[in-house]
Amino acid sequence: MTDPYSVDSYKPEGRMLIDGELVWASNGKTFDNINPANEEVLGVVADGTKEDMQVAIAAARRAFDETDWSTNYELRKRCLLQLHAAIEEEKEAFRHELVQEVGTPIMLTYSAQLEWPLEDAFTWPAMMIDEFPWERELTDNMLMGVPSKRKVRKEALGVIGAIIPWNYPFEVTANKIGPILATGNTVVIKPAPDTPWNATRLGRIIAEKTDIPAGVVNVVTSSDHLVGEELTLSPDVDMISFTGSTRTGMRVMEKGAATLKRVFLELGGKSAMIVCDDADFAAVLPNAAGSCSHAGQGCALQTRILLPRSRYDEGVAILTAVMQNIPYGDPQDPNNLMGPQVSKLQQSRVLEHIEKAKKQGAKLVVGGGRPAHLPKGWFVEPTLFIDVDNSMDIAQEEVFGPVLVVIPYDDDEDAIRITNDSKYGLSGGVWSASTERGMAIANRIRTGSISVNGGVWYGAEAPYGGYKTSGIGRQNGIEGFNQHLETKLMGWM
């Protein structure tokens, strides 16, 4: 296969997209994009300023207020399908860059990091433009002696600020802007400074290969998180679509309150995998390796394993073997399940969680430190704690690293109680020889998504989000479509 980087148009893009133009920062500054697997500089990207962000917001406002983007259904559909096709053309370059800047194992680019969202993140919203009920009639009424006809109309919300995390950046960006654009909104994208190139490549594709009008999509990169906060402060931004930590989500709500912004927040998780006493442990428990997928840097990963006391020792023995044999290291190796943490800061945070867990009495049986054979890169060993009490910090706090905890339970009621004893409610799983039993348990778990016996809920038509401090609103699906719309009630004679 031809090296995609031997083609000029496939080279990394360091410029931002603002008002239809590919530009460097107004002050000329750049910042380094670092490979977390070897700590080497990959290249540079524009270090945008608050002024750059304000220009981007103004462009998005103008594109919404002064063009027909919000009402031109055919244009929006055509542009989304163009975008899908153009990304497909550069898919291998996206794959290469994601492995380099995110540190994701290349195997994940064939699923959630790239291939899954590319399958339908743009095409499903494009299809919905034709199928969505933009208007519905109400019955006529006769109030105050006036015969009136009535209808409900759905209209675009306005300018949306999309703030992207570093763990699955392309996946999150695609699943945000698909429905944002399909519903007629304009957007300013602020990627995480750890993983900017996938967003700047997207910006270049939009500018060069689609009919998306200038200002409809803007991409502003910056090493300064406060540049992104301009989106939450500006009265010209109508909504913030944020995916990231619960703490930062709270700040987004607080700062956006002054202008009564609508918010979509997909936040942290501490998901549980309930393994029932009738499950086939030998077949089921290897799935717990998924907690280390992408070095544990996934909000929906099932990082609490609940085992019945009656089979606890058996389960612990299997899980120990699983965690001892997780392949990790170079993310370019297709055999590796996990690569590094995205940054030195994230590596330090994970190691601090591990040390605290040991001090609180959790029993460490696998891993727990930096791997000696990988002196370069921000790696953490696959780590297993057993005999964990659900009140411990390691069972309550989102670690975002390759750390799995095992918690014993007495019966189904106890498993449900432990699972729901969390400030989070994002996802989870149940395994049982009886689908009926598994579904009955799943129905009582307070989470936004849940898998029974390995069922996969992912997709552009699937509304994803969380209960409690795991978020507000839903991304994707009809629910996600609606949250980007205003509702207008009309009456006429």
Secondary structure as UniProt FT lines:
FT   HELIX           4..6
FT   HELIX           8..10
FT   STRAND          16..18
FT   TURN            19..20
FT   STRAND          21..23
FT   TURN            26..27
FT   STRAND          30..35
FT   TURN            36..39
FT   STRAND          40..46
FT   HELIX           50..66
FT   TURN            69..71
FT   HELIX           73..89
FT   HELIX           91..102
FT   HELIX           106..110
FT   TURN            111..114
FT   HELIX           115..120
FT   TURN            121..122
FT   HELIX           123..131
FT   STRAND          135..143
FT   TURN            144..145
FT   STRAND          146..156
FT   STRAND          159..163
FT   HELIX           169..182
FT   TURN            183..184
FT   STRAND          186..190
FT   TURN            193..194
FT   HELIX           197..209
FT   TURN            214..216
FT   STRAND          217..219
FT   HELIX           225..233
FT   TURN            235..236
FT   STRAND          239..243
FT   HELIX           246..256
FT   HELIX           257..259
FT   STRAND          262..266
FT   STRAND          271..275
FT   TURN            277..278
FT   HELIX           281..284
FT   HELIX           285..296
FT   TURN            299..300
FT   STRAND          302..308
FT   HELIX           309..311
FT   HELIX           312..324
FT   TURN            331..332
FT   TURN            334..335
FT   HELIX           344..359
FT   TURN            360..361
FT   STRAND          363..366
FT   TURN            372..373
FT   STRAND          383..386
FT   TURN            390..391
FT   HELIX           393..396
FT   STRAND          403..409
FT   HELIX           412..420
FT   STRAND          424..425
FT   STRAND          428..431
FT   HELIX           435..442
FT   TURN            443..444
FT   STRAND          451..452
FT   TURN            453..454
FT   TURN            460..461
FT   STRAND          467..468
FT   TURN            469..470
FT   STRAND          471..472
FT   HELIX           477..482
FT   TURN            483..484
FT   STRAND          485..492
//
